[in-house]
Amino acid sequence: MMAFRASLRAAAAAHPAVARFYSQAAAVPTSSSSFITASQIQRDAALPNPDPAEDSASAALVREHAPFMVATYSRPPPVFVKGEGSYLYDIDNRKYLDFTAGIAVNSLGHCDPGISRLIAQQAKTLMHASNLYYNPWTGALSKLLIEKTLASGGMHDATSVFICNSGSEANEAGIKFARKVGKVLDPSGAKHEIVSFGNAFHGRTMGSLSATPNPKYQAPFSPMVPGFRVGELNDVAALPSLVTPATCSVIVEPIQGEGGVTPASDDFLLALAKRCREVGALLHYDEIQCGLSRTGSFWAHSRLPREAHPDILTTAKALGNGFPIGATIVNARVTENIKIGDHGTTFGGNPLACRLGHHIVERLADPALQAEVVRKGELFRRGFEGLREGYPALVREVRGRGLILGLQLSEDPGPIVKAARERGLLVITAGTNTLRFVPSLVMSDDEIREGLAILEEAIRVTRQ
Ligand SMILES: Cc1ncc(COP(=O)(O)O)c(C=O)c1O
């Protein structure tokens, strides 16, 4: 262990960014009395990034802080202190290639210098003045989102945007808007049902959670908001009985992320849109994970014919590249029925988040970046096909588009995730036994190849 720590120090000296943070890490108290076994020393020596041990700075910090944090997440041991491009660094100076991008958030990489500069500039100019007043950036971001949406071939009748702070909030606004439209169309209140689909994930607020039919998330908080119905994704035949005159909206992810990287088929979305129009329901696409060029087009639905375009489109995650922001894009069917005072937010649309979002949208809407997303997606797919050939009993299916990809495994991916992390690669899971890949959209080919090689090794060692 001592030799390993010495080698870490050597690595720190060779890498200025790590060196800077090594000095920070050294300032964190550690418990030097922890007992380290010979087998642990052997194991750690054989791994480039062994999970931090009991006597590490990470473990000491977690021991100090965890008791004060509501335990809503189960986290692995590393404590991340720095991000740079496609890499994260932990407090014990380990370097990790990040195939997760903060769950599809850091699409332009970690701590992009342009973004960091812009935050600093706007933080010195105006951060918040409230929605009671105009500022230059809430409107500028709204206008840009509409322009880029129309230019992309998506949501052809998009007119206006409500800006908030997160994906759940963006969906919550969409759900409330739909309820309001339903009430205007049918003042009896009968047109209030909201339809979502099995394995969907729309958020954790009570409205968005009510559209997230996963017992693990819903059961502890029941009863859900009344009036939500659940159908099966891609089941066209069931639509007439599922979507009825009582439906005010249908919310669907064009590619389910959390649910296992499962695309809705084009035929299904076309049939769903048609059924929504027949009964006067709004169609709500949740592109919080799959949108903003992650599939290679600005929106995942951009390539669909206009008959399949939504009335409500929600986004968040990559819109701030790590800074909290969400947005609900709507057409006139919604705006005509929303009046001043119907909805609101204190922080949503603040000039700092919106100036940042404006810069990010400009960059993510670049057709050259989108073409690269498609090409890099193919690079991943070729790697995955190799894994499927090498491990046919394990790798069952490759799903997704562009840089939102899923590898369906036949077993719990947990040991592979850990083995990858201990070799310097971060990957996350989704659905049932699915490995999910949502890296930065600007990751280099070499980094992708490096990650795929680590993944292969992680799979190989977990077979032994
Ligand atoms: C498709 C989708 N919708 C909604 C959400 C909720 O977003 P947030 O966690 O920002 O509230 C997520 C988050 O993972 C998501 O993937």
The ligand as a Gaussian input file, in Angstrom:
#p B3LYP/6-31G(d) Opt

LIG

0 1
 C      -36.166000      11.294000     -19.404000
 C      -36.046000      11.992000     -18.079000
 N      -37.040000      12.763000     -17.649000
 C      -36.972000      13.417000     -16.478000
 C      -35.872000      13.304000     -15.663000
 C      -35.825000      14.033000     -14.359000
 O      -34.887000      15.065000     -14.416000
 P      -34.281000      15.703000     -13.083000
 O      -33.513000      14.637000     -12.397000
 O      -33.433000      16.836000     -13.587000
 O      -35.425000      16.199000     -12.267000
 C      -34.808000      12.500000     -16.070000
 C      -33.628000      12.319000     -15.208000
 O      -32.897000      11.370000     -15.293000
 C      -34.896000      11.824000     -17.317000
 O      -33.914000      11.032000     -17.749000

